[in-house]
């Protein structure tokens, strides 16, 4: 089943055609890798799908619902949650509080209900239990009371992944999840993404490390100069002459 579908999305910034008639689909339960050279339009597409930028033309749907032009919080409420290449943690809050804040549909966030503690206390306890469960899964439980600003770059990426999962998405969008992460934490991140797929969560991610792409992707989409130039299994895309010419180049032999 197609979970997300973009149809002929085009965006121009002044004289630059950032996206040109981009149509892709993301299937439910699949991990889809989005690759391409710098300037290919990957980040622009990510920003459009999460409401941070708007299309010039075209549209996109998620679970059959038209989300073109919706603000980021509405898109997140619909089930599309993203991370960023540079993790955006709340540095002066604890790791546990960062996680709890990401919980969906919190009653205590409503003004009048917040004044009546019994109305939201039980949900708060469930959210804390879920946050602790995810921190244990991420290997961050021992840091629960540390300020998020003291974490390493790799730990921040794990925390941001945990916060995204805490929001209970139907589609998780990861922007270069392994960039700048040491090999040990990179392996930890990949293992977690594998586990999310096993649990039925759909993932769309941008990545430049082709070893990562080929290991965890079910489907790979390659973009260049704002257009989709190839789509298929990792093996099919890596072997595509257009992808080799536009992106892999002389490094192709390293991934063959």
N, C-alpha and C positions, 0 to 999 in steps of 0.2 A: 504494500500500500504506500502511495506517495504521501509523505507527511507535509513536505514543503515544496512549493512549485513557484518558480519565478518565470515570468512571461515577458520577453522582449524588453528587458530593463535597459534603458540608456540614460547616461548622465554626462553632461558636459560642464566643465569648469572653465569659463572663458573660452580660450581656443583649444583646450585640451579635452579630447573625448575620453573620459575616464572609463565609462562602460558603454559598450556598443552592442545592443540587441542580445543581452545575456538571458538565456533560458536554461535553467537547470532544475533538477528534481532531487530531493533527498528522501529516501525510503525509510519507513519506520523500522527501527531496530538495527539500522546499519550505521557504520562509521564511514563518513565521507570525507576524504582529504581534498583540500583545495590548494593547488600548487601553481607556481608560475614565477617569472622573474619579478624583481622590484619594479613597481609601476604598472603591473599587469591589471590592477583594478580589484585585487582581492580584498583589501581593507575597505575600499569604497563599497563593495558589495556587502561585506560584513556590517558596515555602518548603516546601510540602507535596511538590511534585514532586522536590525535591532533599533531602528528609529532615530539614529543619530544623524542621518542625512536623508534627503528625500530624492525620489526618482525624478528624472526629467520627463521620462515617458515609460510606459510599461507598468506592470503590476505584479504583486506576489500574494500568494495565499498560504495559510498554514492550517492544516486539518480542515480544509475547505472554507476557512474564514478569511475574508478579505482584510489584510492588515496594512496595505499600502498607505503610507502617510500617517500611520498612528504614532503617537509619542512613545518613547522607550518604556515607560511604566506600564502602558496598556499592552505592549507587545510582551513584556515580561509576565504580566498577568495571564496572557493567553497561552503561556507555556514555553516561550523562547527566551532563554537566559544565556548570557555571554560572559566570558572572561576577557581580559585585556592582555596585550603583550607585556606591558609593564603593570604588574599587579597593583590594584587600588585597594589596599587595606586601610582600615581606620587605625592609624598608628598609635593613638593614645587610648585605645580601648583594648581590653584583654582579648586573647585569641578566642576564648569561649564566647565573650560578648559579641565579637565580630560574627561568629557563627549564628548565635541566637537572633541577631538583628536581621539575618537573611531569611528567617522563617516566613512562610507565606500566610496571608490572611490573619494577621495577629489582631485579636480583639482589643488588646490594650493600646493599640495605636489610635483608636477612636476616642475622641475627646471625652464624651460623657461616660462611656463604658470604662475608660481609664480611671475614673473617680471611684469606681466600685470594684475594689480588689477581688472579691469572690467571683466576679463575672469573668475574669481572665486568668486567675491564678492557676487553675487546672491546666489550661492550655500552655501557660508559661512553663509549667513543670514538664509537660510532654515535649516542648521545644528544647528545653535544656537536656533532657534525656536523649533526644535525637541528635543534638549537637555533640554531646559527649560520645555517642556511638560513632558518628562520622569522624570525629577527631581521633578516636582509637583506630579506625579504619585507615586514616591517613598517616598514622604514626606521629601525630602531634599532641596526643593526650597529655603527655608529661609537660607540655608548654601551655596548658589551658589557662593558667593564671598570669602568664607573661604578657607584656604589652606587644601588640602585633608589630609595632615599629622596631622591635629588637630582633625579629626573625631575619634569617638569611633570604636571599633572593629566591632560592629553590623552595624554602619553607613557605614563603609568601605565595608562591604559585600553588602549592598544595592547599594552603588556606583558602585561596580564591576558588580553587576547584571545589573545596568543601562547601563554601558559601553558595556556589552555584547549585550544587546538588541539594543543599538545604532548602532552596527555593522550589523544589519539586518540579523541575522542568519536564516537558515532553521532548524538547530539542535543546541540547547543550552545545553552544558554539564556543570554541576555544581558539583564541588568537595566538598562534605560535607558542603552544604550551610548554615546549622544552627549550625555548631560546634562553641562553645564559644560565642553564641549569647544569650542575655537575653530574657526572655519569651515574652516581649512586641514586640521586634524587630523580634523575631522568627516568631511570628504570622503575622507580617507585611510581612516578606519574603514569608511565605507560601501563604498568600493571593495574592501576586504578581505572584507567580508561577501558582496558580489556574487561574488567569486572563490571563496569557500567553497561557495556554492550551485552554481557551475559545476562544482566538483569533486565534487558529490553529497552534501555535508554538509547535514543538516537543521538548521534554526535556529528557535527560539522566542524572541521578544524582547518586552520591555515598552518602550514608547516613548510620549512625549507630543508629540513633534514630528511633525505630520501630514505634512509634506513628506517626512520620512524614511520614515514608514510607507507612504505611497503609492508611493514610489520603489522600495523593495526588497522589499515583501511580495507573496507569491503569494496569501495568505489573511489576512484580518483578523478577529479576534474582539473584540467590544466587550462589556465588563462594566459593570454599574452596580448598586450596592447588593447586591453579592455574587452577582448572577445574570448569565448570558449573555443579552444582549438582541439581539445580531445577530451573524451570521457569514457571510462570503462574500468576494468579491473586494474590493479597496480601493474601487473605484467603487461597488459595491453597498452596502457598509457606510456610506460617507460620505453616500450619498443616502437612507439609511434614516431615516424621521422619528423613530423612537425614539432613534437615536444622536444626531441633531441636537438633540433635546429634552434628552437626559441629559448630553451631553458637548460636542458641537461648538458648540451655541448660536449666538451671533451671529458666531462666527468661521467658520461654515460657508462663507460666500462667498469667504473667502480661499483655500479648498482646492478649490472646485468646478471 
